[in-house]
């Protein structure tokens, strides 16, 4: 009887109810705003880069690792915008749910119209050139709608209720 009670207590303590809060970390505050509009009270959001910061150069902090370790969803700009700081943070978080290719990783650039895609060979010797196009695509309101739909779809996948 004691074992059954203990087992039930453990199941209740570790079970995630259908209406649980989905923890989201975004690389940019703009994505946090969109995700909050989509998820409302059902999401808890933390943005790594604040609106006043240059999104190319975000200073990684130990607190970011903690946030990433508990995240259910990571939303990134992609197109290598976060290449200088985010990959090591993801590795150090030890959270397989938010690794590229997993359900908890959302590259917001997918499906968006990307401008200024360079043609030909691109090297860093050319200066501040974005090899996959302009990573500031979220500033286009039409792309904002695409991002919102992608977030809604991913949240539905993560928490169907």
N, C-alpha and C positions, 0 to 999 in steps of 0.2 A: 504494500500500500504506500509506504514511504517513497519507494522508487517511482511509482506511478505519479505521485504528487510532485516529486522532484522533476520528473520528465515533463509534466504539464507546465510547471513553472518555467523551465528552460525554454520550452516551445513558445510560450507566451512572451517571454522576455526577448527572444531572438527573432520572432516572426515580425514581418513587416506588413502592417495592414495595407489594404488596397488604397486607402486614402492617405498614406504616409507622405510626408514632404520629400520631394525629389531635390537633392542637393546638386546645384549647378555651379560650376566655376567657368568663367568666361575669360578670354584673353583681353577683351576690351569692354569698357563700360557701356558702349553702345549696344553690344550683344546682350549684356546684362539687362538693359532696359527693355529690349525686345522680348527676351525670355520672361521677364517679369510680367509684361503685358499679356503674353500668351498663357503663362502658368498661374498667374494670380497668387492666391493664398497657398496653392499646393506646391510652390517651389521656394527654395531658399537659395539666394544667389550671392556670389562673391566675384567681383571683377579684379583680375590681377593688375591691369593697367587702368589708371583713372583717366578721366577725360582730359585733364591738363597735361598728361605725360605724352612724350613721343612714343608711339607704339612700336617703333623700331628698336628702342633702347630702354627696356624695362629692367630695373634692378631687381634681381631675384632675391627673395627674402625667405628665411626659414619658415615663416608663417604660411607662405605659399605652399610649401610641401605638405604641411598639415591639412590645409584646405583641400588640396588635390588628393590626399590619401583617403579622404572621406567622401569625395565627390561621386555622384552617380552619373553625371554628365559633364563633359568638358567641351565647350564651344570655342573654336579657334577661327581666326581669319584665314589661315592657310596661306597658300602662295608664298611660303617661306617668310612671312612677316615676323613670326615668333621664333625663327630658327636660332637666334642668338641666345635665348634664355629658356625657352619652354622644354625642349627635349630632356635636358638634365633634370629639370624639376619633375617631369613625369616619371623618369627613371627612379629618382629618389623617393617618390611618393609610394612606390611599390603597389600601385593600384592598377591591376590588369584591366579593370572595367573601362578605364579612360585612355588606354593606349590606342594609337592609330590603327584602324581596322576593326576595332571593337564597337559594340553597340553604344557604349558610353562616350564615344568620341565623335564629334560632329564638326566637320570642316564646312563652315558657313559659306565658303566660296562656291561649293558645288551647286550648279544650276544658275549661278548669277552671271550676268554679262560682265566680262572682264575687259577693260580697255588697255591700250598701250602694250599689247603683247609684242615683245621684240621678235624680229625675224633674223635669221642668221645666227652666227655664233655669239654667245654672250659670255663675258668673263667679268670677274670682279675688278679687273684692271680698268674697266670702262667707267668705274665710279659707282654711284648709287643707281644701279640698273636692276630692275626686278625681272628676273628671267621668265617668270610665269605671268607677267602682266602687272598692272597697277593694283596693289593689294588694298587700296582704299575704296573698294567697290561698294561697301555698305552705305556710303554717302548718297548713292542713287536711291530715291524712294522706291522705285520699282524693284531694286534688289532687296530692299528692306522687307518687302512683301514676300519675296522668295525665301528669305532667311526666316521670317516668321512662320511660314508654312512648313519649312524643314524642321524647325524647333518643335512645332505642334506635332508633327508626325513622329519625331524621335521621342517626345514625352509620352505619346500614346503607346509607342512600342515599349518604353521602359515601365510605364504604369498604365495599363489599359483601362483601369477604372477611372 
